[in-house]
Amino acid sequence: MREQKPGMNLDQVLSGVRLKGSGALPAGGATCLGLDYDSRRIQPGWLFFAFPGSKADGRQFALQAMQRGALGAVSELPAPAEFPGFWIEVEHGREALATASGNFYGWPDRRLSLTGVTGTNGKTTTAFLIDSLLHAAGKTTALVGTIEYRLAGKILPAVNTTPESLDLFRMFAELESLGGTHATLEVSSHALALGRVHGIRFHTAVFTNLTRDHLDFHRDMEDYFAAKHRLFTPESSPAPVCAVINQDDDYGRRIEPAAGSTVIRYSLEPGADLCASDVRLSAKGLEFTLHFRGEQAHIRSRLIGRINVYNILAACGAALSYGMNLELIANGIAGCPPIPGRFEQIDEGQPFTVVVDYAHTDDALRNVIAVARGLSPRRVITLFGCGGDRDRAKRPLMGKAAAEASDFVVLTSDNPRSEDPLAIIMDALVGLRRYDTPHLVELDREKAIKLALGEARPGDIVILAGKGHEPYQVLKDRTIRLDDREIARSVLREMGYTG
């Protein structure tokens, strides 16, 4: 998706951008033909945005951008020595990109209905459910999240859970050109803290829950919570029309939406605006009675586990914010297929259950094991690992969560990135060894999956946790093809099961 539109006067593109110092723009009414933050994609007449990063300084690519014909560069940092072009210094690089992108594309978010879903766990499932409900209502939509991006039926690869503002505005503009009306976004704490959604207007903001995660990026849990809270009290755009909030979550009860937002609080207990009763769980899905302000509907879903009752309630709240009736909502939930990599079952005819799940925090591990326990298995066998270059303090917590709730644990590598995989495993073992739970350690994830499946007996559940939908593993020097689902199917076939 690239600019297919006439250029715009540079003054118009940068209207509203906070310039640093005097911030003089080049004279002569320059015309901007496009924008990008990746110098490799710059075309003649485009404006290059150079961000400071944790691994690289975008200014080092400014010369390459100019060689490709860039009009100039924008950054919150000073120009490199002898930079051969005009340099616009701004107060905040990503906020500047968001404002410039909105100007360039004519602020399509003002005409679309956007739903932002934030929280630690459940964002992806909730976003998929909301998109399913919008489709049931006959809407042409976009979906932006961890697994993939969907644009009016077209599937695009996901780069980040929440992409840069420029990519969002490009998608919004294309969606609008295709007759689309609604977009659902997973909004990460990184996106909120860094300014990727600066100035974007959300119709509905959804909060799922908050548990320990991303403390390699945020100072502490309060800083993490403050980032999430920005979705409900934005400084750079009007408050959401509606806020949908999990009342059963401690942090959810602390959210104070901006004045003017209609609030829908959901719970598994009576007394909330939106709640569930008569919950029935099975290996084939779940059912419950949905209650909303004196009305009720029977909800049936192919999703498994109590945690998904919360995700469904959150999605129902978003649907209600758009005026959908309960009958339409019930049909939309029933029609939503299982979510890739979220308690995704692998069935090759084996006499035990195998599921792949994205759980990669201690709370998420407890949740997925609790879902498995709810199916009354003979034993729960859990395979997991911890990501490298991330919060080290959560590794023993994950080991503890796996050991305290499982009957057998296989500890392996996740995405070690630049760290030593063995050092990561030693951190997790600190928590795992607090219990007498039998366990094995195998650094090679493919071999570890084979060990976990080889341990299984009829009636057991094997959980392959951590990577979910991801078809790769990130190592120190390369990224390799590795998909837990593919490996599990292959191993089960080697064991003699034929589907």
Helices and strands as residue ranges (DSSP letters): E 8-9, H 10-13, E 31-32, E 34-36, G 39-41, E 46-50, G 58-61, H 62-67, E 72-75, E 87-89, H 93-105, G 108-110, E 113-118, H 123-136, E 141-144, E 148-151, E 154-157, H 165-177, E 182-186, H 189-194, E 204-207, H 221-229, E 242-246, H 250-254, E 262-267, E 274-282, E 285-292, E 295-301, H 307-321, H 326-334, E 344-345, E 353-357, H 362-373, E 380-384, H 394-405, E 408-411, H 421-432, E 439-441, H 445-455, E 461-465, E 472-474, E 479-481, H 484-494
